[in-house]
Amino acid sequence: MKLKIKICPTCESKNFRRKTAPITHGRVVVPKATFWECDDCGEQAYSLEDMDRIEAYVRTKTEQKAA
């Protein structure tokens, strides 16, 4: 299911948009994570698909470090 957010759940701004940028998840930097972010307050939200991709990337990098 795609997440469709038009208003920030924190500050109710209409400046809530899709963004692709690096994020840090634990000790791993995910270089091209996709998520929703409010331009006014910085609130971030992730769809299930976004989180699945982020967690798969982190899992791969973690396994590579352990090997």
Legacy VTK file of the C-alpha trace (Angstrom):
# vtk DataFile Version 3.0
C-alpha trace
ASCII
DATASET POLYDATA
POINTS 67 float
0.000 0.000 0.000
1.371 3.396 -0.964
1.487 6.086 1.687
-0.173 9.282 0.468
0.263 12.124 2.895
-0.666 15.674 2.006
-0.560 17.317 5.438
2.127 16.943 8.099
0.771 14.941 11.050
2.876 16.996 13.491
2.465 20.639 12.467
-0.383 20.315 9.905
1.670 22.084 7.233
0.829 21.393 3.601
4.566 21.277 2.823
4.822 17.494 3.338
6.522 15.928 0.317
8.381 12.877 -0.967
12.120 13.112 -0.674
15.134 10.963 -1.522
18.169 11.625 0.649
20.757 9.870 2.804
19.590 8.766 6.256
21.308 6.988 9.133
19.625 3.807 10.341
21.486 2.544 13.376
25.155 2.614 12.368
24.500 2.321 8.633
24.086 5.252 6.263
21.457 4.538 3.625
22.559 6.742 0.702
19.266 6.996 -1.206
16.383 6.481 1.186
12.934 7.599 0.039
10.472 9.007 2.581
8.026 11.817 3.302
9.348 14.953 5.031
7.811 18.212 6.203
9.690 21.271 4.955
8.465 23.256 7.968
9.103 21.042 11.024
11.276 18.221 9.635
8.857 15.404 10.552
9.582 12.245 8.552
7.279 9.360 7.645
8.050 6.083 5.885
5.719 3.797 3.966
5.996 0.058 4.528
7.691 -0.234 1.136
10.214 2.466 2.094
11.020 0.707 5.373
11.347 -2.673 3.654
13.928 -1.217 1.235
15.811 0.565 4.044
15.895 -2.525 6.277
17.017 -4.743 3.371
19.868 -2.342 2.619
20.895 -2.208 6.290
20.706 -6.011 6.584
22.961 -6.416 3.518
25.535 -3.934 4.827
25.469 -5.487 8.311
26.017 -8.971 6.870
28.917 -7.706 4.747
30.627 -6.226 7.819
30.169 -9.457 9.777
31.757 -11.591 7.037
LINES 1 68
67 0 1 2 3 4 5 6 7 8 9 10 11 12 13 14 15 16 17 18 19 20 21 22 23 24 25 26 27 28 29 30 31 32 33 34 35 36 37 38 39 40 41 42 43 44 45 46 47 48 49 50 51 52 53 54 55 56 57 58 59 60 61 62 63 64 65 66
